[in-house]
Amino acid sequence: MNFTDLGLCDELSKAVADLGYESPTPIQEKSIPIVLMGRDILGSAQTGTGKTASFTLPMIEILASGRAKARLPRSLILAPTRELAAQVAESFEKFSTYHKLTMALLIGGVSFADQNAALDKGVDVLIATPGRLLDHFERGKVMLNDVKILVIDEADRMLDMGFIPDVERIVSLLPQIRQTLFFSATLSDDIHKISGKFVSNPKIIEVAPPASTADTVAQHLIWSDIKGKRDALRRLLRSEDVKNAVIFCNRKRDIGVLIRSLTRHGFDAVALHGDMSQSARLEALQKFKDGEVPLLIASDVAARGLDIAGLSHVFNFDVPSSAEDYVHRIGRTGRAGKSGRAFTIAAGKDDQRYVGAIEKLIGKSIPLIGDTPDKNDGAGNAKPAAKKSRSRNKNARTQEAGPDNSSDTPAATSKPVAKSSKSKKDEKSHSNGNRNRADELPSPPDCVGNTLEDTGHIPAFLTR
């Protein structure tokens, strides 16, 4: 089946072909004909399945006839984050190459004046985050009583971020007779209940089991000493063939600590989190997309909706407390049929509980590298080994790290980094300002006892 078979015009089919897409994904195949029929949709699809195109393509087809009036957008797409809204806008620009449709993007951190100028010209497609759209409405710069199509994207994240009241207010400003397309990564009971306020007799479309993980992503789990997580991450970065990777942290303050640590050890990385200005976020993201910097350290909210072509790895430096977030995180890689690798570094009792919830949600165990948590104490610290084993491990560390014997010393394969008492002191700092001992990770003989399951690849440092 091709895109023309779905009812799209020749111009759209040509635009899709120009971008290298040969056939529609399951969510596109099921959604596009329904949208063209004018029906409401309640859709669910896992990350990386082409969900954005499943509503942008038919919307372009529908909006091809007609003309927008000043401050009266003809369609509205609501997204929970700036990055996701920008991604949707980018898709519209690519797919509408052969159509003369106008578009405006309303997100925070951008000049109101520029956005007002776009609205004054009239827009066929308005893409916005809820807060910024309401700001424009309250200033009298946009009216919503001519919207024919409403898209609520990533509704589950809208719920998590507390945006549903804003969405309800926005919907109350729209015409009652309209077409609504409601998309969520999962269709939980809460999502079903909320969707009833927005859609009318919707066609329910699900293309994958709730919160399933893609088969194209090889998942791995490492149990580490709590203070040795940074060392464990560096070992993986050196042993894996990392083309580009997103590294997830649970807390924004930990992102700064980790990026300083990686920089000191010769790795190039940029940060992405909610406290950064919009210009700084866009600059960091562009450097990562352009391949100037191979590592992006991000929080869940900032990275939601990221679509990085050919992302080779995802590293969970922190185990997410929400099992659904795990699915979204590792869904950044292994997209569009390509293979990807995801590593999760766990430590402590809380992580044992989180990992258990994740494995219950995805319906399978995550292949383990190294010791199980039963071989760690209650705090997630590795139990001491026998003296003979410790001596052997000490020699192994000496060979790897050199005369310094420090597990925090950059390996010979990484860029040379000058060590100073100040940098070593910084490395000991924890995100809450307290001082901890330097990172320590049990050497490979103690830390690793198993090979990777379901895959023939073994990271190099595990075979030393």
GUZAPA-698647 format. One record per residue (C-alpha): residue number from 1; x, y, z; residue in three letters. Coordinates in Angstrom, 2 decimals. Example, Ala and Ser with C-alpha at 12.3 -4.5 7.8 and 13.67 -1.06 7.14 Angstrom:
<nodes>
NODE  resi       xx       yy       zz  resn
NODE     1    12.30    -4.50     7.80   ALA
NODE     2    13.67    -1.06     7.14   SER
</nodes>
This chain:
<nodes>
NODE  resi       xx       yy       zz  resn
NODE     1     0.00     0.00     0.00   MET
NODE     2     1.19     3.52    -0.76   ASN
NODE     3     0.01     6.94     0.38   PHE
NODE     4    -2.11     7.50    -2.73   THR
NODE     5    -4.14     4.40    -1.80   ASP
NODE     6    -5.09     6.16     1.45   LEU
NODE     7    -6.91     8.91    -0.42   GLY
NODE     8    -4.18    11.55    -0.42   LEU
NODE     9    -3.72    13.76    -3.44   CYS
NODE    10    -0.81    13.43    -5.86   ASP
NODE    11     0.92    16.52    -4.44   GLU
NODE    12     0.99    15.06    -0.94   LEU
NODE    13     2.11    11.66    -2.20   SER
NODE    14     4.94    13.35    -4.07   LYS
NODE    15     5.97    15.35    -0.99   ALA
NODE    16     6.06    12.14     1.07   VAL
NODE    17     8.08    10.35    -1.61   ALA
NODE    18    10.55    13.25    -1.74   ASP
NODE    19    11.20    12.66     1.96   LEU
NODE    20    12.02     9.01     1.33   GLY
NODE    21     8.85     7.40     2.73   TYR
NODE    22     7.63     4.49     0.62   GLU
NODE    23     4.67     3.09     2.52   SER
NODE    24     2.53     4.24     5.46   PRO
NODE    25     3.04     2.96     9.00   THR
NODE    26     0.17     1.10    10.72   PRO
NODE    27    -1.05     4.21    12.58   ILE
NODE    28    -0.98     6.20     9.33   GLN
NODE    29    -2.73     3.46     7.40   GLU
NODE    30    -5.55     3.28     9.95   LYS
NODE    31    -5.90     6.99    10.78   SER
NODE    32    -5.57     8.87     7.48   ILE
NODE    33    -8.73     7.46     5.79   PRO
NODE    34   -10.76     8.11     8.96   ILE
NODE    35    -9.55    11.71     9.22   VAL
NODE    36   -10.39    12.30     5.56   LEU
NODE    37   -13.93    11.04     6.30   MET
NODE    38   -14.32    13.80     8.89   GLY
NODE    39   -14.71    11.50    11.92   ARG
NODE    40   -13.29    12.10    15.38   ASP
NODE    41   -10.40     9.86    16.42   ILE
NODE    42    -9.23     8.50    19.74   LEU
NODE    43    -5.82     7.14    18.80   GLY
NODE    44    -2.98     5.40    20.57   SER
NODE    45     0.42     4.51    19.15   ALA
NODE    46     3.81     3.95    20.70   GLN
NODE    47     6.59     6.45    20.18   THR
NODE    48     8.29     6.38    16.81   GLY
NODE    49     5.39     4.98    14.78   THR
NODE    50     4.75     8.05    12.60   GLY
NODE    51     1.83     9.42    14.59   LYS
NODE    52     2.49    13.04    13.64   THR
NODE    53     2.13    12.32     9.92   ALA
NODE    54    -1.10    10.41    10.59   SER
NODE    55    -2.86    13.70    11.30   PHE
NODE    56    -0.73    16.30     9.50   THR
NODE    57    -1.07    14.67     6.07   LEU
NODE    58    -4.89    14.43     5.99   PRO
NODE    59    -5.19    17.91     7.52   MET
NODE    60    -3.20    19.36     4.63   ILE
NODE    61    -5.52    17.54     2.21   GLU
NODE    62    -8.62    18.95     3.93   ILE
NODE    63    -7.25    22.49     4.31   LEU
NODE    64    -6.01    22.68     0.70   ALA
NODE    65    -9.29    24.31    -0.28   SER
NODE    66   -10.16    27.48     1.59   GLY
NODE    67    -8.46    30.58     2.86   ARG
NODE    68    -7.66    31.79     6.37   ALA
NODE    69    -8.70    35.16     7.76   LYS
NODE    70    -6.64    37.39    10.03   ALA
NODE    71    -6.52    36.12    13.63   ARG
NODE    72    -8.95    33.30    12.76   LEU
NODE    73    -6.99    30.04    12.38   PRO
NODE    74    -8.75    27.26    10.51   ARG
NODE    75    -7.21    24.43    12.52   SER
NODE    76    -5.49    24.05    15.88   LEU
NODE    77    -2.91    21.57    17.16   ILE
NODE    78    -2.16    21.56    20.89   LEU
NODE    79     1.11    20.04    22.12   ALA
NODE    80     2.41    19.80    25.72   PRO
NODE    81     5.98    21.01    25.13   THR
NODE    82     7.80    23.55    22.98   ARG
NODE    83     9.96    20.88    21.39   GLU
NODE    84     7.00    18.72    20.40   LEU
NODE    85     5.15    21.73    18.98   ALA
NODE    86     8.22    22.69    16.96   ALA
NODE    87     8.51    19.12    15.68   GLN
NODE    88     4.89    19.17    14.46   VAL
NODE    89     5.51    22.52    12.77   ALA
NODE    90     8.56    21.07    11.03   GLU
NODE    91     6.47    18.16     9.74   SER
NODE    92     3.89    20.54     8.30   PHE
NODE    93     6.55    22.52     6.50   GLU
NODE    94     7.98    19.36     4.92   LYS
NODE    95     4.68    17.79     3.91   PHE
NODE    96     3.08    20.99     2.58   SER
NODE    97     5.85    21.70     0.07   THR
NODE    98     3.39    21.62    -2.83   TYR
NODE    99     0.59    23.45    -1.00   HIS
NODE   100     0.29    27.14    -0.17   LYS
NODE   101    -0.82    26.78     3.43   LEU
NODE   102     0.12    29.26     6.15   THR
NODE   103     1.16    28.25     9.65   MET
NODE   104     1.96    29.87    12.98   ALA
NODE   105     3.82    28.39    15.94   LEU
NODE   106     2.94    29.79    19.36   LEU
NODE   107     5.40    28.68    22.05   ILE
NODE   108     7.06    30.31    25.03   GLY
NODE   109    10.47    31.94    24.85   GLY
NODE   110     9.73    33.55    21.46   VAL
NODE   111     8.79    37.17    20.78   SER
NODE   112     5.08    37.96    21.01   PHE
NODE   113     5.51    40.53    18.25   ALA
NODE   114     6.69    37.97    15.69   ASP
NODE   115     3.88    35.61    16.62   GLN
NODE   116     1.30    38.40    16.42   ASN
NODE   117     2.54    39.34    12.96   ALA
NODE   118     2.00    35.77    11.76   ALA
NODE   119    -1.51    35.67    13.24   LEU
NODE   120    -2.42    38.99    11.61   ASP
NODE   121    -1.72    37.52     8.17   LYS
NODE   122    -4.15    34.66     8.81   GLY
NODE   123    -3.08    31.05     9.36   VAL
NODE   124    -4.48    27.77     8.12   ASP
NODE   125    -2.70    25.79    10.82   VAL
NODE   126    -2.05    27.05    14.33   LEU
NODE   127     0.33    24.94    16.44   ILE
NODE   128     0.65    25.94    20.08   ALA
NODE   129     1.31    25.01    23.66   THR
NODE   130    -1.73    25.67    25.87   PRO
NODE   131    -0.21    28.42    28.02   GLY
NODE   132     1.11    30.56    25.17   ARG
NODE   133    -2.14    30.21    23.21   LEU
NODE   134    -4.15    31.47    26.18   LEU
NODE   135    -1.73    34.39    26.56   ASP
NODE   136    -2.46    35.44    22.98   HIS
NODE   137    -6.19    34.94    23.40   PHE
NODE   138    -6.34    37.07    26.55   GLU
NODE   139    -4.51    39.83    24.70   ARG
NODE   140    -7.11    39.71    21.95   GLY
NODE   141    -4.60    38.61    19.32   LYS
NODE   142    -6.31    35.37    18.27   VAL
NODE   143    -9.90    34.14    17.99   MET
NODE   144   -10.80    30.47    17.91   LEU
NODE   145   -14.39    30.47    16.66   ASN
NODE   146   -13.42    29.45    13.11   ASP
NODE   147   -11.44    26.29    13.98   VAL
NODE   148   -12.66    23.34    11.94   LYS
NODE   149   -10.13    20.73    13.08   ILE
NODE   150    -8.67    20.31    16.58   LEU
NODE   151    -5.74    18.01    17.37   VAL
NODE   152    -4.80    17.23    20.97   ILE
NODE   153    -1.41    15.52    20.79   ASP
NODE   154     0.34    13.59    23.59   GLU
NODE   155    -2.73    13.81    25.82   ALA
NODE   156    -1.15    11.55    28.45   ASP
NODE   157     1.68    14.05    28.87   ARG
NODE   158    -0.85    16.89    29.01   MET
NODE   159    -2.42    15.06    31.92   LEU
NODE   160     0.92    14.45    33.66   ASP
NODE   161     1.92    18.11    33.32   MET
NODE   162    -1.40    19.46    34.60   GLY
NODE   163    -2.44    21.09    31.31   PHE
NODE   164    -5.89    19.50    31.03   ILE
NODE   165    -7.71    22.49    32.69   PRO
NODE   166    -6.07    24.82    30.13   ASP
NODE   167    -7.05    22.47    27.31   VAL
NODE   168   -10.64    22.39    28.58   GLU
NODE   169   -10.75    26.16    28.60   ARG
NODE   170    -9.37    26.37    25.07   ILE
NODE   171   -11.87    23.79    23.80   VAL
NODE   172   -14.72    25.83    25.33   SER
NODE   173   -13.71    28.66    22.99   LEU
NODE   174   -13.98    26.49    19.87   LEU
NODE   175   -17.08    25.82    17.76   PRO
NODE   176   -19.08    22.84    18.99   GLN
NODE   177   -19.26    21.48    15.46   ILE
NODE   178   -15.71    20.51    14.59   ARG
NODE   179   -13.52    17.48    14.01   GLN
NODE   180   -11.33    16.42    16.94   THR
NODE   181    -8.32    14.14    16.75   LEU
NODE   182    -7.20    13.00    20.21   PHE
NODE   183    -3.88    11.15    20.44   PHE
NODE   184    -2.14     9.58    23.43   SER
NODE   185     0.73     7.15    23.87   ALA
NODE   186    -1.56     5.03    26.03   THR
NODE   187    -5.34     4.80    26.43   LEU
NODE   188    -5.64     4.42    30.18   SER
NODE   189    -8.90     4.75    32.08   ASP
NODE   190    -8.03     8.37    32.89   ASP
NODE   191    -7.40     9.15    29.22   ILE
NODE   192   -10.68     7.53    28.17   HIS
NODE   193   -12.51     9.59    30.79   LYS
NODE   194   -10.85    12.85    29.73   ILE
NODE   195   -11.30    12.21    26.01   SER
NODE   196   -15.07    12.07    26.49   GLY
NODE   197   -15.01    15.83    27.07   LYS
NODE   198   -13.47    16.50    23.66   PHE
NODE   199   -14.43    13.85    21.09   VAL
NODE   200   -17.82    12.75    19.78   SER
NODE   201   -18.41     9.13    18.75   ASN
NODE   202   -14.72     8.65    17.95   PRO
NODE   203   -13.11     5.88    15.98   LYS
NODE   204   -10.73     4.15    18.41   ILE
NODE   205    -7.41     3.27    16.82   ILE
NODE   206    -4.69     1.30    18.60   GLU
NODE   207    -1.73    -0.06    16.67   VAL
NODE   208     0.29    -1.57    19.52   ALA
NODE   209    -0.38    -2.97    23.00   PRO
NODE   210    -0.41    -0.23    25.66   PRO
NODE   211     3.13     0.74    26.72   ALA
NODE   212     4.81    -1.92    24.61   SER
NODE   213     8.43    -1.48    23.60   THR
NODE   214     9.63    -1.76    20.01   ALA
NODE   215    11.35    -5.00    19.00   ASP
NODE   216    14.01    -2.93    17.25   THR
NODE   217    15.39    -1.72    20.60   VAL
NODE   218    17.82    -3.99    22.46   ALA
NODE   219    17.30    -3.32    26.18   GLN
NODE   220    19.88    -3.89    28.91   HIS
NODE   221    19.99    -3.34    32.67   LEU
NODE   222    23.04    -2.69    34.87   ILE
NODE   223    23.03    -2.68    38.67   TRP
NODE   224    25.65    -0.32    40.04   SER
NODE   225    26.98     1.13    43.23   ASP
NODE   226    25.07     4.40    43.78   ILE
NODE   227    28.28     6.43    43.79   LYS
NODE   228    29.58     4.56    40.75   GLY
NODE   229    26.80     5.39    38.29   LYS
NODE   230    28.86     8.00    36.45   ARG
NODE   231    31.73     5.56    36.10   ASP
NODE   232    29.32     2.90    34.79   ALA
NODE   233    27.98     5.36    32.22   LEU
NODE   234    31.47     6.30    31.04   ARG
NODE   235    32.38     2.63    30.63   ARG
NODE   236    29.35     2.11    28.43   LEU
NODE   237    30.04     5.22    26.36   LEU
NODE   238    33.60     4.01    25.71   ARG
NODE   239    32.71     0.39    24.93   SER
NODE   240    29.58     0.96    22.84   GLU
NODE   241    29.64     2.22    19.25   ASP
NODE   242    27.75     5.40    20.14   VAL
NODE   243    26.90     7.49    17.10   LYS
NODE   244    24.58     9.76    19.08   ASN
NODE   245    22.73     9.23    22.35   ALA
NODE   246    20.21    10.79    24.69   VAL
NODE   247    21.06    10.39    28.38   ILE
NODE   248    18.07    10.78    30.70   PHE
NODE   249    18.17    12.13    34.27   CYS
NODE   250    15.19    12.35    36.60   ASN
NODE   251    16.12    15.74    38.08   ARG
NODE   252    17.19    18.93    36.33   LYS
NODE   253    19.89    19.67    38.93   ARG
NODE   254    21.55    16.31    38.25   ASP
NODE   255    21.90    17.16    34.56   ILE
NODE   256    24.42    19.90    35.34   GLY
NODE   257    26.45    17.61    37.61   VAL
NODE   258    26.57    14.87    34.98   LEU
NODE   259    27.46    17.14    32.06   ILE
NODE   260    30.39    18.63    34.02   ARG
NODE   261    31.59    15.12    34.88   SER
NODE   262    31.42    13.92    31.28   LEU
NODE   263    33.11    17.06    29.98   THR
NODE   264    36.03    16.57    32.39   ARG
NODE   265    36.47    13.07    31.02   HIS
NODE   266    36.66    14.14    27.40   GLY
NODE   267    33.06    13.65    26.27   PHE
NODE   268    31.15    16.30    24.30   ASP
NODE   269    27.62    16.81    25.61   ALA
NODE   270    24.87    19.41    25.79   VAL
NODE   271    21.99    19.78    28.25   ALA
NODE   272    18.25    20.11    27.63   LEU
NODE   273    15.86    20.87    30.49   HIS
NODE   274    12.95    23.11    31.39   GLY
NODE   275    14.94    25.80    33.21   ASP
NODE   276    16.89    26.75    30.09   MET
NODE   277    15.80    29.70    27.97   SER
NODE   278    14.10    28.83    24.69   GLN
NODE   279    17.03    30.14    22.67   SER
NODE   280    19.48    28.00    24.67   ALA
NODE   281    17.26    24.93    24.28   ARG
NODE   282    16.96    25.40    20.52   LEU
NODE   283    20.71    25.95    20.19   GLU
NODE   284    21.55    22.79    22.17   ALA
NODE   285    19.03    20.73    20.25   LEU
NODE   286    20.28    21.99    16.90   GLN
NODE   287    23.89    21.14    17.76   LYS
NODE   288    22.79    17.63    18.67   PHE
NODE   289    20.68    17.18    15.53   LYS
NODE   290    23.49    18.49    13.32   ASP
NODE   291    25.94    16.00    14.84   GLY
NODE   292    28.20    18.67    16.33   GLU
NODE   293    27.71    17.13    19.79   VAL
NODE   294    27.02    13.38    20.13   PRO
NODE   295    25.48    13.36    23.62   LEU
NODE   296    22.30    15.08    24.79   LEU
NODE   297    21.57    14.99    28.55   ILE
NODE   298    17.90    15.67    29.12   ALA
NODE   299    14.94    15.52    31.46   SER
NODE   300    11.75    13.71    30.47   ASP
NODE   301     9.70    16.87    29.93   VAL
NODE   302    12.30    18.57    27.73   ALA
NODE   303    12.90    15.47    25.62   ALA
NODE   304     9.25    14.62    25.07   ARG
NODE   305     8.52    14.43    21.36   GLY
NODE   306    12.15    14.50    20.23   LEU
NODE   307    12.52    12.96    16.81   ASP
NODE   308    16.22    12.42    16.12   ILE
NODE   309    16.89    10.51    12.94   ALA
NODE   310    19.08     7.45    13.47   GLY
NODE   311    19.58     7.82    17.22   LEU
NODE   312    21.84     4.89    18.11   SER
NODE   313    21.56     4.78    21.92   HIS
NODE   314    19.48     5.80    24.90   VAL
NODE   315    20.99     5.71    28.40   PHE
NODE   316    18.82     5.92    31.50   ASN
NODE   317    21.29     7.37    33.98   PHE
NODE   318    18.35     7.37    36.40   ASP
NODE   319    15.61     4.76    36.36   VAL
NODE   320    12.34     6.63    35.70   PRO
NODE   321     9.86     6.50    38.58   SER
NODE   322     7.05     6.14    36.04   SER
NODE   323     7.08     2.93    34.04   ALA
NODE   324     5.41     4.68    31.10   GLU
NODE   325     8.29     7.16    30.94   ASP
NODE   326    10.67     4.25    30.39   TYR
NODE   327     8.77     3.29    27.24   VAL
NODE   328     8.86     6.87    25.96   HIS
NODE   329    12.57     7.22    26.73   ARG
NODE   330    13.82     4.13    24.93   ILE
NODE   331    11.39     4.87    22.09   GLY
NODE   332    13.76     7.65    21.02   ARG
NODE   333    15.94     4.96    19.40   THR
NODE   334    15.06     2.03    17.15   GLY
NODE   335    12.71     4.18    15.08   ARG
NODE   336    11.55     3.74    11.49   ALA
NODE   337    12.68     0.11    11.44   GLY
NODE   338    16.26     0.87    12.47   LYS
NODE   339    17.91    -0.91    15.39   SER
NODE   340    18.82     0.83    18.63   GLY
NODE   341    20.24     0.06    22.05   ARG
NODE   342    18.98     1.18    25.45   ALA
NODE   343    20.89     0.83    28.74   PHE
NODE   344    19.44     1.50    32.20   THR
NODE   345    21.70     2.04    35.22   ILE
NODE   346    19.98     1.11    38.47   ALA
NODE   347    21.04     1.42    42.11   ALA
NODE   348    19.26     1.23    45.45   GLY
NODE   349    15.95    -0.07    46.81   LYS
NODE   350    13.82     2.52    45.02   ASP
NODE   351    15.26     1.47    41.68   ASP
NODE   352    14.46    -2.17    42.46   GLN
NODE   353    10.82    -1.15    42.81   ARG
NODE   354    10.88     1.00    39.66   TYR
NODE   355    12.51    -1.74    37.57   VAL
NODE   356     9.89    -4.20    38.79   GLY
NODE   357     7.11    -1.85    37.69   ALA
NODE   358     8.72    -1.36    34.28   ILE
NODE   359     9.11    -5.09    33.67   GLU
NODE   360     5.51    -5.67    34.71   LYS
NODE   361     4.31    -2.97    32.30   LEU
NODE   362     6.31    -4.14    29.27   ILE
NODE   363     5.57    -7.79    30.04   GLY
NODE   364     9.14    -9.07    30.07   LYS
NODE   365    12.39    -8.89    32.00   SER
NODE   366    15.12    -6.49    30.92   ILE
NODE   367    18.29    -8.50    30.09   PRO
NODE   368    20.78    -8.06    32.91   LEU
NODE   369    24.47    -7.24    32.72   ILE
NODE   370    26.36    -8.11    35.90   GLY
NODE   371    25.12    -8.85    39.42   ASP
NODE   372    21.48    -8.92    40.42   THR
NODE   373    20.30    -6.55    43.16   PRO
NODE   374    20.31    -9.49    45.59   ASP
NODE   375    24.10    -9.23    45.56   LYS
NODE   376    23.93    -5.62    46.69   ASN
NODE   377    23.15    -4.29    50.11   ASP
NODE   378    19.98    -2.35    50.92   GLY
NODE   379    21.48     0.96    49.78   ALA
NODE   380    22.44    -0.40    46.38   GLY
NODE   381    26.13    -0.67    47.24   ASN
NODE   382    27.98    -3.78    46.15   ALA
NODE   383    28.87    -6.16    48.96   LYS
NODE   384    32.62    -6.52    49.49   PRO
NODE   385    34.23    -9.47    47.71   ALA
NODE   386    36.80   -11.85    49.13   ALA
NODE   387    40.32   -10.52    49.68   LYS
NODE   388    41.79   -12.53    46.84   LYS
NODE   389    39.20   -11.20    44.44   SER
NODE   390    39.74    -7.62    45.63   ARG
NODE   391    43.46    -7.91    45.02   SER
NODE   392    42.91    -9.20    41.51   ARG
NODE   393    40.44    -6.39    40.84   ASN
NODE   394    42.87    -3.80    42.13   LYS
NODE   395    45.44    -4.97    39.59   ASN
NODE   396    42.85    -4.79    36.85   ALA
NODE   397    42.03    -1.22    37.81   ARG
NODE   398    45.72    -0.33    37.84   THR
NODE   399    46.13    -1.57    34.30   GLN
NODE   400    43.07     0.32    33.09   GLU
NODE   401    43.39     3.61    34.94   ALA
NODE   402    47.18     3.91    35.10   GLY
NODE   403    49.31     4.93    38.08   PRO
NODE   404    46.53     7.07    39.56   ASP
NODE   405    44.37     3.97    40.28   ASN
NODE   406    41.34     6.28    40.31   SER
NODE   407    38.14     5.00    38.71   SER
NODE   408    37.36     8.63    37.85   ASP
NODE   409    40.48     9.00    35.69   THR
NODE   410    39.71     9.16    31.96   PRO
NODE   411    40.58     6.02    30.06   ALA
NODE   412    43.35     6.13    27.49   ALA
NODE   413    40.81     5.84    24.68   THR
NODE   414    39.06     9.09    25.59   SER
NODE   415    40.29    12.62    25.06   LYS
NODE   416    43.05    13.67    27.46   PRO
NODE   417    41.71    15.70    30.32   VAL
NODE   418    43.88    17.60    32.74   ALA
NODE   419    43.19    16.66    36.33   LYS
NODE   420    43.28    19.23    39.09   SER
NODE   421    42.37    19.28    42.71   SER
NODE   422    39.50    21.61    41.90   LYS
NODE   423    38.00    19.37    39.23   SER
NODE   424    38.37    16.34    41.46   LYS
NODE   425    36.60    18.25    44.18   LYS
NODE   426    33.78    19.14    41.81   ASP
NODE   427    33.43    15.53    40.75   GLU
NODE   428    32.78    14.62    44.37   LYS
NODE   429    29.97    17.11    44.65   SER
NODE   430    26.46    15.74    44.64   HIS
NODE   431    23.55    17.60    43.10   SER
NODE   432    22.25    18.63    46.54   ASN
NODE   433    25.52    20.27    47.50   GLY
NODE   434    26.69    17.59    49.90   ASN
NODE   435    30.15    16.08    49.47   ARG
NODE   436    30.42    12.38    48.69   ASN
NODE   437    33.34    10.10    48.02   ARG
NODE   438    34.63     9.93    44.46   ALA
NODE   439    32.78     7.64    42.06   ASP
NODE   440    33.65     4.00    42.52   GLU
NODE   441    32.46     1.10    40.44   LEU
NODE   442    33.38    -2.51    41.11   PRO
NODE   443    35.79    -3.59    38.40   SER
NODE   444    34.44    -5.85    35.65   PRO
NODE   445    35.24    -9.20    37.35   PRO
NODE   446    33.08    -8.25    40.37   ASP
NODE   447    30.47    -6.20    38.56   CYS
NODE   448    29.79    -8.49    35.65   VAL
NODE   449    28.90   -12.14    35.72   GLY
NODE   450    26.43   -12.61    32.90   ASN
NODE   451    26.51   -12.01    29.18   THR
NODE   452    23.84   -10.03    27.37   LEU
NODE   453    20.73   -12.07    26.71   GLU
NODE   454    19.05   -12.24    23.30   ASP
NODE   455    21.97   -10.53    21.56   THR
NODE   456    25.42   -11.48    20.50   GLY
NODE   457    26.96    -8.14    21.44   HIS
NODE   458    29.01    -7.76    24.60   ILE
NODE   459    30.40    -4.32    25.52   PRO
NODE   460    34.19    -4.33    25.28   ALA
NODE   461    34.80    -3.41    28.91   PHE
NODE   462    32.94    -6.54    30.02   LEU
NODE   463    35.46    -8.82    28.30   THR
NODE   464    38.59    -7.32    29.82   ARG
</nodes>
